[in-house]
Amino acid sequence: MRDVETYDLLIVGGGPAGLAAAVEARGAGLSVGLVDERPTFGGQIYKQFGIGFRVRNARALGRDYTRGRALIEAAERSGATLLPLTSAVAIRDDAVVLVADGEHARAVTARRIVIAPGAHDRPVAFPGWTLPGVLTAGAAQTIVKTQRVLPGKRIVFAGSGPLALAFPAQLREYGANVVLALEAGPRPSGRDVARIVRAARGNLELLRDAVAYRARLLRAGVPMRYARIVVRAEGDGQVRRVVHAAVDRAWRQVPGTEETTDADTLCIGYGFTPSVELLRLAGCDFTDAEDLGGPVVLLDEWQRTTVPGVSAAGDGTGVAGASAAVDGGRLAALGAALDLGAIEPHTARARAAPVRRRLRHKEAFRVALRPLHAVGPGIYELADPSTVVCRCEEVTVDQLAVAIDASADVSVVKGLTRAGMGLCQGRSCQRQIAALIARRHGLPLASVAPATPRLPVRPVPIGAIADASLEDGGFFTP
Amino acid sequence: MIAAAELRAAPPRATDVLIVGGGLAGCALAYYLACEGVEVTLVERGELNREASGTNAGSFHFQIALHQLTAFETDNVRDRLLTEVRLHAEAAAVWATLENELGAPLDVHVTGGLMVAETPEQFRLLHDKQEIERVAGLETHVLGPAELREFAPYLADDLTGATYCPDEGHANPLLAAPLFAQRASERGAAVRTHAGVTAVERDDAGWFSVTTQAGTIRARRIVNAAGAWANDVAALSGLRFPIRAEGLHVNVTEPRPRLLEPMIQHIGRRLSLKQSANNTFIIGGGWPAHPEQPPKRFSTSWESTAGNTAIAVRVVPALAGVRVVRTWTGVMAFTDDLSPVVGESALQPGYHTCIATTGFTLSPLMARLLAEHMSSGTRLPAGFSPDRAAVQPQPTT
């Protein structure tokens, strides 16, 4: 806490949004610190190899890799201070507490802060979801991308959204044996395709990708089935069978449509949810949009949140993908440069114009796709009474039900059951519990307020936190 | 637990006793009054147990603490301390039998408690404190440095000594008040949430007419058990009590293999540390939280986490590698003279209070004493009158 460092702009999160923001802000002459908790920058989509890997043929690794590489190299060249292996664990006013290597906490101050935390897989609880062999798409992607390890021998993918096509196709590219891919949304109709093509202006690349992924799955003979979700995973100590069923538009199961597929691995990818812990701790205001992942921070035209000095960008502000994140990051940096007087308003507007145009096109495309992937409430209704919802504290649906009968308040339910008090700090169970509360009390999911935000947003060793220079401040002295 | 349907139902139109505040004091009082056959209604403005009663660290503080030792030498302070330590000994007896009484687990663990000293002066203070505890009838033992190292090898080996109280321990603050409320409800008490009090009037017959967000209730007697907000509620009746609100910050770690049995406090610095029933370490001791405007809760403070854990790791060095997972805050009632404010106001007969500074430790006992007083006219311990704010000049804070 004593070695205070300061930046014009501190960026938390070194994925597409954070990297782009760093480059743009350096271009405007701001001093920039860029923080990421992982050993390498790039975030999830532009994820780089683990330490110790060497790339011989970058082009063979595909567009996400090469784009990520280029952006990372631009950030390295930009003169921004890059701080890998560093977690942002607390924020208040203009100060962010950083923990480097899990060993030493320090407060860093900045005139402007951009929070670009990315997203994590939308957690879905169904019977068997805690069995070894069940993993999220993000986790599978991480081990495949950073370590070149396949998650299993017979893989079922179940999910929804653009990723439901992309991910099994990518896994297939790595040589994985994907035996079945399930998309919860409906099979696109002629009218859906026409609507999507109309929205394709400025998004041809995404459209081409989708076609290529579909072709790749067809070529590989991977059955792709629409309007089906996984309803449970079975096996003794390991996934052996995946049971899936047809669903209606609300993703509720159609009786009598269950089928079983033998598998040792089940990848779950029902979209992503923004990682908003730091934004909530900062005190930002939110709205809620399930198709953007749930909680969505309120932003103005320069990506400023409702907290002075704090902006946000990327999938952490609503899940829209890597290229939208890059543009959001640029806007946030331009806004910060404008606020700090580093660029003229007309320059900021001119530089923002093409960025905004691209973002409008992407938004139109996302809206066109939405009817196909709109998350149905049925996804939160799969758990049976004995299903564990909070894995850290091992709290089941029926234990939660007793508390939820007594109160519709997430914090009360948390207090009575310990659900959400464990190491994951509620990331895995909070939305599921909110959905249980909403259903029991007949409330819209969006109206169930999350638990009070508390520091630290990542677990931190006492040895890193403790600061003996902060002596007793006389709390008890009258 | 009481179902939401009951908690949110319309309150009774009339009741003998109306309790304002659904924390541990209010819920316990509702239970003890219901056990005595008194008609009782409890109203809470939010949810049960969400403030100090559910956000404190759950410790039983029976030994005289650092903050109580201010102005230690004067006679009236010595008398006050004697009174309080006697209460602590009684509270120990209440907690020891509470799970039996209420018929459900509250994670009560009588682990014993150490109060450590770092300097020779602090060690001398422990001796003086132990003498008062002995006179008051609370069992404590002074341990010298060598004894302490043998008794608690996980402590830093340069501490100068400690006192040990075998009756200290902890319970789960998340369970105690809700269980009292449930048992009260089963015995006929009406418990209502989302029923904040907005106005209090008195009719010609001397009954209180209390307007709440859930409806108007006529009551023969009122008990203000609103904790840190007691003076907001009292102001509706033109009263003021010697109580202020302080925000408190608590830290909790990931679970680790069993290391500590007793609770650990410090005679000279702000520390309370224990390993909970689920093996997490809970670290508090009176570090401040950032005040916020309602409805926001007081926010957590990095400085409090850093300062508080520094003392914890100074006393138990093995904590260095243990990760803090969460912190939280609570707003506690802090009485100006550190004594409980429990009893009936002579200024407004029928108006009662049930509030204490170390509320988690004392509330079940205070509630029981007040319930006995209200149902059978037994005498309350002297010096707790809510009117003392009106007759004594109060220090400005």
Interface residues (C-beta under 8 A of the other chain):
Chain A: M1 A90 R92 V97 A105 A107 G283 V402 A403 D405 A406 S407 A408 D409 S411 V412 G415 L416 R418 M421 G422 L423 Q425 H441 T452 R454 L455 P456 P459 V460 P461 I462 G463 I465 A466 D467 A468 L470 E471 D472 G473 F475 F476 T477 P478
Chain B: M1 I2 A3 A4 L7 E47 L48 N49 R50 G54 L66 H67 T70 L174 L175 P178 T193 E246 V252 T253 E254 R269 R270 N278 G286 W287 P288 H290 R297 S299 T300 W302 E303 T305 A306 G307 T309 A310 I311 A312 V313 R314 L319 A320 G321 V322 R323 V324 V325 R326 T327 W328 D336 P395 T397
